[in-house]
Amino acid sequence: MDHILVVDDEAEIRSSLEEILREEGYGVAGAATAAEAAVLLQDAPYDVVLLDIWLPDRDGLDVLADIRKLAVESRPEVVIISGHGTIESAVKATKLGAYDFLEKPLSLERTLIVLKNAVEARRLRSENEEFKRQFSVGLVLTGESVPVKALRQQIRLMAPTNGRVLIYGESGTGKELIARAIHAESLRRDRVFVELNCAAIPEAHIETELFGFRHGARQDGTAGGPAEQRGTLERADSGTLFLDEVGDMSLKTQAKVLSALDEQLFTPVGGTQPLRVDVRLIASTNKDLEEEIAKGNFREDLFYRLNVVPFFVPPLRERKQDIPLLVREFLAEFGRQYGRPRMEIGEEALDALDRYSWPGNVRELKNVIERVLILNPRVLRIERKHLPPLTHKAGSRSTEDFSTLQQARDAYEREYIQKKIEEARNNISHAAELLGLERSHLYRKMKALGIGVRE
């Protein structure tokens, strides 16, 4: 049943409309003032509001403006009615988003036609929004495995709330994409999504990245420099802030983040005036934060504030039935990117991909597919021989896939270096430190083993 709210201070007109609309099969409620209408709109959804432009407590156009600010999925269409209709009023109402404008005395036939069309417009808008939400999540979460289906369902249930979310998952599982899917399904979907990678920013700079700075304070706290920089918290006002790899944040910064979360209030570095924001926070980590708490590396009170709604992104080894779907999606994506015709993949190649343990998860699979396309520009069907040695190994590290000791040694060395580069988030200097190599030595190794810098 479609529901209509009639807002008119003339009791006779209101009751007549309510009676007629009920006979037409609508669910109907009435309000004599803007205040009564506001309460009814909070309590239940309506498809259309018939709104008188003259109300005793407020201008009907102001009420229309408030209704247009409601979330898309709960926003009704508005039809303005007036006994003092003018061209100017009709134009203004249309600009503010009214579906139509009716003059009193109302024509019953025209009123019913306009309401029918408004209800249909509302239905089509709702279907379009639902399609866009499902389409966006489907793109982000390719797969039909049980863990992925459960994750999609969890996003649809929890995203519309304003609850804080903590996403757990190994590197390369797609935690950022999950965060974006949550934002796309939320009531803030039309607002900004701001990301801050806590692991990629030096400790000396992370506070200014978060809170910004004022009055000429440099990012290192000294005088001089630009007059102002807006931090991610300020830029995310009214939208969503995604703190990626929050487990890498220092205890000092954690304390300041905790205070900002509690109050939604913070003072920029070098500033004197606190700023108030309205931000939904989503965080992610590839660490066991409870273990980090036990080690003294993470604040317990911050953990409980972040961990309101936990999400667990499965590693690729736990959703291997999705590999064929992911591979075909990546083939189509890179085919478009590199101007290649449609490519296919053979069963033996898929079997080899299935047997590999994928320590780098979906990101590693995507890199492998891109590398295969680049190195085989004339191939239209990927066979096992086109895959790099890395993908020939099963989780048990079978020796059958290597014909020589050198090939096996190179494959293991390639995998180890790629893993360290992943840990360093593609920062080659940092990866060299992790490997105990000089930067130039690492570059030579990468060139010899066919490891691209992008990986």
BANU-130982 format. One record per residue: residue in one letter; x, y, z of N, C-alpha, C in turn. Coordinates in steps of 0.1 Angstrom, whole numbers, plus 5000, padded with zeros to 4 digits. Example, Ala and Ser with C-alpha at 12.3 -4.5 7.8 and 13.67 -1.06 7.14 Angstrom:
2
A513249435078512349555078513249675078;S512849785071513749895071512950005079;
//
This chain:
455
M500849885000500050005000500950125000;D500550224992501250354991500750455002;H501650535008501250615019501350765016;I500350835019500350985016500151065029;L500851165031500651255042500051395037;V498951425042498251555039498551655049;V499151765045499551875055498751995051;D497752035058496852145055496152195068;D496152325071495552375083494052385083;E493552375070492052375069491452235071;A490852215083490352085087489452025077;E488552105070487552045061488251985049;I489252065043489952015031490751895035;R491451905047492251785051491451655052;S490351665059489551545062488951495049;S488551585039487951545027489051465018;L490251525018491351455011491651325017;E491651315030491951185036490951085033;E489651125033488551025030488650975016;I488851075006488951034992490050944989;L491250974995492450894992492350754998;R491750745010491550615016490650525007;E489650595001488750514992489550474979;E490550544976491350514964492450404967;G492450364980493350254983494650304989;Y494850434993496050484999496050475014;G497150455020497250475034497450625037;V496650685046496650835047496850875061;A497650985063497651055076497551205074;G497151275084496951425082497651505093;A498051625089498751715099498251855096;A497951935107497552065105498652165106;T499852125111500952225112502252155107;A503252245105504552195101505152105112;A504952145124505452065136504851925136;E503551915134502851785134503451695122;A503651765111504151695099505551635102;A506351715108507751675111507751545120;V506851545130506751425139506351305131;L505351315122504851205114505951155105;L506651245099507751205089508851135096;Q509051165109510051095117509650955121;D508250935123507750815128507550705117;A507250745105506950655094507250705081;P507650625071507950665058506650695050;Y506750795041505550835032506150835018;D505250805009505650814995505450954989;V504351014993504051154988503551235000;V503951365000503351465009502651565001;L501351585004500551694999500651805009;L501351915005501852015014501252155011;D500452205020499952345018501052445020;I501052545011502152645011501952745023;W500752755028500452845039500152765051;L500952765061500752695074500852795085;P500152765096500152865107501452885114;D502352775114503552785122504852805113;R504652785100505852785092505452795077;D506352855069506152855055506352715049;G505352675040505452545034506652525026;L507252625019508452605012509652575020;D509652625033510652595042510552445046;V509352395048509152255051509552175039;L509252215027509752145015511252135015;A511952245018513352235018513952135028;D513252125040513652025050513451885045;I512351865039512051725034513051685023;R513551775015514451745005515851715011;K516051745023517351715030517351565036;L516151505036516051365041516851275033;A517251165039518051055031517251015019;V517950985009517250944996516250834997;E516550735005515650615005514450645013;S514450745022513250775030512550915026;R513050975015512551105011511251085002;P510151145006508951134998508951244987;E508151224977507851324967506951424974;V507051554970506251654976505351724965;V504051734967503151814959502651934966;I502952054962502552174969501152204965;I500352244975498952294972498752434978;S498052514971497852654976496652714971;G495952794980494852874976495153004970;H496453044971496953174966498053144956;G497853054947498953014938499353124928;T500653144926501153234917502253164909;I502553214897503553164889504953164896;E505153274904506353284912506453174922;S505353144929505353034939505652904933;A504952874922505152744915506552724911;V507152834905508552824900509452794912;K509252864923510152854935509952714940;A508752664941508552524946509252424938;T509152434925509752344915511352344917;K511852464918513352474920513752414933;L512952414943513252354956513052204956;G512552144945512352004944510951944945;A509952034944508551984945508251904932;Y507551794933507151724922506151794913;D505151864919504151934912503552044921;F502652124915502052234922500552234918;L499652234928498252224926497552354933;E496652414925495952524931494652484937;K494152554947492852534953491952634946;P490652594944490052464948490652354940;L490952244946491552124940490552054930;S491152024919490351934909490651794914;L489651724917489751584922490451494911;E490051504899490651424888492151454887;R492551584886493951624885494751584897;T494151604909494851564921495251414921;L494251334917494551184917495551144907;I495551214895496551184885497951224890;V498051344895499351394900499851294911;L499051254920499451164931499851034926;K499150984916499550854910500950864904;N501150964896502450984890503551014900;A503251084911504251104921504650984928;V503650894931503950764937504850684928;E504550684915505350604906506750654905;A506850794905508250854905509050814917;R508350814929508950774941509450624941;R508550534935508950394934510150374925;L510150444913511250434904512550484910;R512450594918513650644924514250544934;S513350484942513750384952514350264945;E513750214934514350104927515750134922;N515850254916517150304911518250304922;E517850364933518850364944519250224949;E518250134950518550004954519449934944;F519149954931520049894920521449954921;K521650084924522950144925523750084937;R522950064948523650014960524149864957;Q523249784951523549644949524649634938;F524649724928525649724918526949754923;S527049864932528349904938528949794946;V528149724955528649624963529049504955;G528249474945528549354936529949374929;L530249504925531549524919532649504929;V532449554941533549554951533749404955;L532649334957532749204963532449094952;T533349074943533148974933533248834939;G532348754937532448614942531048564947;E531048424947529748364952530148264963;S531248274969531648184981530848224993;V530648135002529948165014530448285022;P531748295024532248415031531948545024;V531948555011531748675004530248705005;K529348605003527948635004527548685018;A528248625029527948675042528448815044;L529548855038530048985039529149085032;R528649045020527749135013526449165022;Q525949055028524749065036525049155048;Q526249145054526549225066526649375062;I527249405050527349545046525949605044;R525049525038523649575036522949605049;L523249515059522549535072523149655080;M524449665080525149755089525449895083;A525649895070526050025064525050145067;P523750115066522850235068522850285082;T523450215092523650275105524750375105;N524950435116526050535117527150475126;G527150345129528050275138529450275132;R530450285141531850275138532150125134;V533050115124533349985118534849965119;L535249845123536649805123536749675113;I537549695103537649585093538949515095;Y538849385097540049295099540349225086;G541549215083541949135071543349145068;E543949045061545349045057545549145046;S546849185044547149275033546749215020;G546149295012545649254998544349194997;T543549185008542249125008541149225003;G541449355003540549454998539749525009;K540449565020539749625031539249765027;E540049835019539649975014538349965006;L538249864997537049844989535849814998;I536049735008534949715018534549845024;A535449925028535150055035534350145025;R534750145012534050225002532650165000;A532450035000531149974999530250015010;I530750015022529950055034529550195032;H530450285028530150425026529050435015;A529150365004528250374993526850324997;E526750235007525450185012524850275023;S525650365028525250435041524350565037;L523850625048523050745046523950865042;R525250845043526250945039526750935025;R526150845017526650815004526950934995;D526151034997526251154988527351254994;R527951215005528951295011530351245008;V531351315013532751285010533251155017;F534151085010534850965016536351005016;V536951005028538351055030539150935036;E540250905030541050795035542450845040;L542850785051544250815056544850685059;N546050655052546750535055547750555066;C547450505078548250535089549650475088;A549850365080551150305079552050375070;A551550455061552350515050552850655054;I552350715065552650845069553650845080;P554750925079555750925090555150975103;E555650925114555050965127555051115129;A556051185124556151335126555051405119;H554451345109553451415101552051365103;I551851255110550451205110549451295117;E549951365128548951455135548451565126;T549351625118548951725109548051675098;E548351555094547451485084546051465089;L545951435102544651405108543951535112;F544651625118544051745124544251875117;G545151875107545551995100546352085109;F546752205103547452305111547052445107;R547352535116546952675114548152775118;H547952895114548853005118550252985115;G550652925103552052915099552752805106;A552152725113552952615119553252515108;R554552475108554952375098554552235103;Q554652135095554252005099555151945109;D556352005111557251955121557152045134;G556152135134555952215146556652345146;T557652375137558352495137557552605130;A558052735131557352845125557552855110;G556852935103556952945089556052855081;G556152845068555352745061553952805058;P553152725052551752775047550952815060;A549952905057549152955068548152845073;E547752755065546652665069546652535061;Q546352425067546152295060544952225067;R543952185059542852115065543251975066;G543051915078543251775081542151685076;T542451555076541451465071540151465079;L540251485092539051495100538151605096;E538751725093537951835088537451815074;R538251755066537751735052536651625051;A536651545062535551435062534351475069;D534251605073533051645080531751615072;S530751555079529451515074529551395065;G530851335063530951215055531651105063;T532451025056533150915062534650925062;L535250895073536750895074537250745075;F538050705066538650575067540050575071;L540350525083541750515088542250375085;D543050365074543550235070544750195078;E544850065082545950015091546150095103;V545050105111545050195123545950135134;G546250005132547149935142548649995141;D548950065131550350115129550450255135;M549350305141549350445147550050445160;S550850545163551650555176550650575188;L551150535200550250555212549950705214;K550850795211550650935212549450985203;T549550945190548450975181547150905185;Q547250785190546050715194545250795205;A546050855214545350925225544551045219;K545151115210544551235204543351185195;V543451075188542251025181541150985190;L541450925201540450885211539651005216;S540451115219539751235224538851295213;A539351295200538551355189537251265187;L537451135188536251045186535151075197;D535651085209534651105220533851235219;E534551335215533851465215533451515201;Q533951445190533851495177534351635176;L535351665184535951795185537451785186;F538151875179539651875179540152015176;T541452035179542052165176543252135167;P543252205155544352185146545752215152;V546852155147548152185152548452335150;G548852405161549152545160547952635161;G546752575161545552655162545052675177;T544152765178543552795192542152765193;Q541452765181539952745181539652595178;P538952525187538552385184537552385173;L537552275165536552255154535752135158;R534452145155533452035157533151975144;V533151845143532851775131531851665133;D531151615122530251505123530851405113;V531551305118532251205109531851065113;R531650985103531550835106532850775104;L533350705114534650645113534650495109;I535450465099535750325096537250305096;A537650205103539050175105539350035100;S540650005096541049875092542349835098;T542649705099543949665104544249525099;N545549495097545949355093546549295106;K546449355117547049305130545949255139;D546449175149545549125159545649235170;L544649325171544749435180544649395194;E543949285197543949245211545349195215;E546049135206547449095209548349225210;E548049325202548849445203548549525216;I547349505221546949565234547749495245;A547849365244548649285254550149325254;K550649365242552049405241552249555245;G551149625247551249765251551449855239;N551049805227551249885215549949955210;F548849915216547549975212546649995224;R545950115224545150155236543850065236;E543550015248542349925249541150015248;D541150135253539950215252539650265238;L540650285230540450315216539950195208;F540450075212539949955205538449935207;Y537949955219536549935221535750045214;R536250165212535450265205535450235190;L536550175185536550145171535850015167;N535849925176535349785173533849775176;V533049875172531649865174530949765165;V531349765152530849675143532049605136;P532449485140533649425133533249355120;F534149375110533949305097535249225095;F535049105090536249015088536248985073;V537349025066537449005052538248875050;P537748775043538448645042539648655033;P540748585036541848575026541448495014;L542148515003541748444991541848294992;R542748245001542848095002541548035009;E540748115015539448075021538248095012;R538548145000537448164991537848134976;K538548024975539147984962538147964951;Q536947934954535947914944535648044936;D536048154942535848284936536948324926;I538048244926539148274917538848284902;P538048194896537648204882536948334879;L535948374889535248504887536148624887;L537048624897538048734899538948744886;V539448624882540348624870539648684858;R538448644856537748694844537448844845;E537148884857536949034859538149114857;F539349054862540549124859540949124845;L540749014838541049004823540249114816;A538949124819538149224813538649364816;E538949394829539449524833540749564826;F541749474826543049504820542949504804;G541949424799541749424785541349554780;R540349614787539949754784541049854786;Q541849834796542949934799544049934789;Y544349814784545449794774544949784760;G543649794758543149784744543249654738;R543049544746543249414742541849344739;P541749254729540449184727540149094739;R538949044739538448964750539448834751;M539848814763540748704766540048594775;E540548474773539948364781541148294788;I540748204797541748134805541447984805;G542447904803542247754802542047694816;E541547574816541247504828542547464836;E543647424829544847394836545447514843;A545347634836545847754842545047784855;L543647774854542847794866543147704877;D543447574873543847474883545147514890;A546047564883547347614889547147724898;L546247824894545947934903545247884915;D544347784914543647734925544547664936;R545647604931546447524940547447614947;Y547647744943548547834950547947894962;S548747924972548247964985547848114986;W548348194977548048334976548248414989;P549548424993549848505005549548655003;G549548704991549248844988547848864985;N547048754986545548764984545148824971;V543948894970543348934958544349034950;R545049114958545949204952547049134944;E547549024950548548944943548048884930;L546748824931546148764919545948874908;K545548994912545349094902546649134895;N547749144903549049174898549549064888;V549248934891549648824883548948834869;I547648864870546948864857547348984849;E547649094855548149214847549449174841;R550349114848551649074843551548984831;V550648884832550448794821550048864809;L549148954810548649034798549749114792;I550549174801551649264796552749184788;L553049064794554148984788553748894777;N552448884774551948804763550948884755;P551448984748550549074741549649014729;R550148894724549348834713548548714717;V548548684729547848564734546348604737;L545448514732544048534734543448444745;R544248334748543848244758545048204767;I544848234780545948214789545948064793;E547148004790547347864794548347864806;R548547744812549347724823550847774820;K551347754808552647794805552847944805;H551748024804551848164804552048224818;L551648144828551748194842553148194847;P553448294856554848294862555048174871;P556248134874556548024883555848034896;L555748154901555148174914553848114916;T552948114905551648064906551547914904;H552647854901552647704898552747634911;K553147694922553347624935552047614943;A551847494948550647474957551047524971;G550147534980550347574993551447485000;S551547354995552447265001553847274995;R554047374985555247394979555747274972;S554947214963555347094955556547124946;T557447024945558647044937558447004922;E557246954919556946904906556947014895;D556647134900556547244891557847314886;F558947264892560247324889561147214882;S561647254871562547164863563947164868;T564447284874565747294879565847354892;L566947334899567147394913567047544912;Q567747604901567747744900566347804898;Q565547734891564147784889563347784902;A563547684910562847674923563447784932;R564747804932565347904941564848044937;D564848074924564348204919562848224923;A562048124922560648134925560448164939;Y561148094948561048124963561548264966;E562648304960563248434962562348544957;R561648524946560748614940559548634949;E559048524954557848534963558248604976;Y559448574982559848644994559948794992;I560648834982560848974979559549044977;Q558648984969557349044967556549064979;K556648964988555948975001556449095009;K557749115009558349225017557949355011;I557949364997557449484991556049514994;E555249404995553849424999553749485014;E554549425022554649475036555049615037;A555949655028556449795028555549885020;R554349835015553449915007554049984995;N554849904988555549944976556550054978;N556950074990558050164993559350084992;I560150104981561250024979562350044989;S562550164994563550185004563250115017;H561950115021561550045033561649895031;A561349845019561449705015562949655016;A563849745011565249705012565649695026;E565149785035565549775049565049635055;L563749605052563249475057564049355052;L564549365040565349255034566749255038;G567249365044568649375048569549395036;L568949465026569749495013569849645011;E570849675003570949814998569849834988;R569349954987568349984977568749944963;S569949984959570449954945570449794943;H570849724954570949574953569549524951;L568549574958567249524957566649554943;Y566949664937566549694923567149594913;R568449564915569049464906568349324908;K568049294920567349164923565949164916;M565249274917563949284911563949274896;K565049334890565149334876565449194871;A566349124878566748984875565648884876;L564748914886563648814888562348854881;G562348964874561149004867560149064876;I560549134887559549194896559349334892;G558149374888557949514884557849604897;V558249734895558249824906556849844911;R555849834902554449854906553949744916;E554649634916554249524925554649544939;
//
